[in-house]
């Protein structure tokens, strides 16, 4: 997936994560197109971005950043949806928002959502990414119990972990890493779409694959 939404109530938190995210992508400065409007984002802004969507990047890839995307009008969001449906292979689209409720469901479904954990309740604060490969089997079971207590916490942890491992693909494109990412995504879908216990899903994931 090449499209992302960074969710946080605090603008500084969103921007700090965004800068780190872009740095990890190793993009050329001229290959980053950023839009930030003080008020509502109209269709004119999205059309301006669309003009640069298919331009060839100076480096290996480019990024289009739309800040405060939840301020976009319905017309602008529909135009944005067209961008998200068929983005160029060498383009990353990043949206930032205070919350996802004001974004079209069709936009949400086409993006990897990154909800920054510091905005969650204290019960969710320990859902930061853990290097699963460094854990022993007892430690994995403890992690599954801790993260799997709440469905939202489990989904948040899986979202952040998928992003973290996805970023490693730039320096490590091994089949094992791709298999792990696929398994994480399947676990996310299972927890999101069924009533199965998140803890059981995570235990199965850790013990059957991540040994």
N, C-alpha and C positions, 0 to 999 in steps of 0.2 A: 504494500500500500504506500502510495506516494503523497497522500493528503492527510494532514493532521489538524486537530483542533486543540489548542492549549487553553484549559479552563482554570481560572483563578479569580477570586473576588478582588484581589489586590493587583493593581496595574503594575507595580514594581515587581511583584512576584512573577507575573506573566512575562514581563520584559527581560528579567534576569534569566529565566529559563529559556526564553527565545534566543537570547544571545549565545547561551551555552549550546543550545541545539544547533544553531547555525555554524558555530565554530567547529562542532564535531563533524559537520557535513563537509568541512574544508572547501567552502565556496569562495570564489573570487568576489571581491567587493562589488564589482560592476555586474555580477550575475545575481544580485539580490534586488528585487523590486519590492518596495514596501509602501503600503497605503495606510495612512492614519488620519481619520477625520475627527474633528472635535464633536460634531453633531451626528445626524443621521447619514448613513452611507447610501447614496443614490445610485441609480443604474449607470449614470455617467462615469462614476469611479470604476465600476466593474468593467465597463466597456473600454476604459483607458488601459486597464490591466490586461484585458483580452488581446489588445494589440501587440503586447510584448510576449504573450504566452508562447508563440511558436518561433520566436527569434532564437537563433543558435547561440548558446552560451559561450563565453570566452574560455571557460574551463570545461570540466567534464559535465557539469550540470548547473542548473540555476534554481533559484527559489523565488516564489511569489508569496509575499506576506501581506495579509489583510488584518490589521489590528481592529479590535472592537467590532468583530463581525456580527455580533448580536445586535448592533445598532443599524444593520442594513435593512432597508425597506424590503417589503415582500417582492417587489419587482426586481430589486437588486439581487436578492437571494435566488430568485429563479434564474437570473443570468449567471450567477455564481455556480449554480447547480450544473449548468451546461459545461462550465470549465472543469468541474470535478468529474463529470461523466467520462470524458476522454482526454485526460491531460497528456502532454508529450512524455515519453519515457524518461527524458533527461530533466524533468521539471518536478520540483517539490512544491506543493501548495500548503501553506501554513496559515491557519486562522487563529486568532486569539479572541477570547470572550470571557465575560464575567460569569455567565452561566449558559447552559446549553438550551434552556427552555424556550428561548426566543428564536432559535434556529430551526429551520425546516427539518423534519424527520428524515427527508430524503438526503439532505446535506449531511446530517449526522451519520447516516448509514454508509456514506462513501468516504468517511474519514476515520482515522485512528484517533480516538479521544484520549487526551492526556489530562487527567484531573489531578492537579498538584495537591499532594497529600496534606500540606500545611493548612489547607482550607477545610479539611475534614474535622469532625469531632475528635476529641482526644482518643476515643476508642479506635480511631482509624489511623492514628499518627504513626504507628509502627508498621505500616504497610509499604515501607520503602523497599526498593529493589534489593534482593539478596542474591549473592552468587551461589546458586543452587549447587554447582559442581564442587564447591568447597565444603559442603555439609555431609556429615555422616547420616546414616539411616535414622537413628534416633533424633537427630537434629531436624531432619526433614519432617518427621512426624510431629515434632513440636511446632515447627513452622506452619504445617497444615492445620493444626489445632488452633493456633493463634490467629492466622489470617482467615481461616474458614469459619469463624464464629458468626460473621455477618456476610450476607451475600454482596452488599455494596463494597465492603472491605476487600473481599476476595476478587471481585471484578477490577477494583482499582489496582490491587497488587499485580494482577495478571496484565493489565494494560501497561503499567510502568515497566514490568519485566519484559514484555514483548518488545517495547520500544528499545530498552537497553540492549537486548540481544540483537535486535534488528540493526542497530548502529554498529555492532561488531562485525557485521557482514562486510563492511567496507575494507576491513583488514583481515578478515577470516571468513572466507566463503565456503567452508567445509560443508559436506553433506550432513555431518552430525549436527551442526548448528542449525541448518535449515530444518532438519527433522525436529529439533527441540522447539523451534519457533512455531512450526506447524502444530505440534502437540499442545503448546501453550494456547494457541488460537482455538483449537478444538475444545479445550477445557473451558475457555472463556465462553464459547458458544453454548456449551452444555449447561453451565451455571446460569447463563443469562436467559435461556429459553426453556429450562425444565425446573422441576421442584426438587431435584436431587440435592442432597446435602453438599454444600461447597467443600466442607472438610473432606468428605469421602472422595470427591472429584480430585482434590489436590493430593490426597494420599495416594490415590491410584496413579496420578501423573508422576509424582516423585518416585514411587517404588517401582513402577513398571518401565519407566523410560530413563529417568535421571539417576542412574546408579553410579 
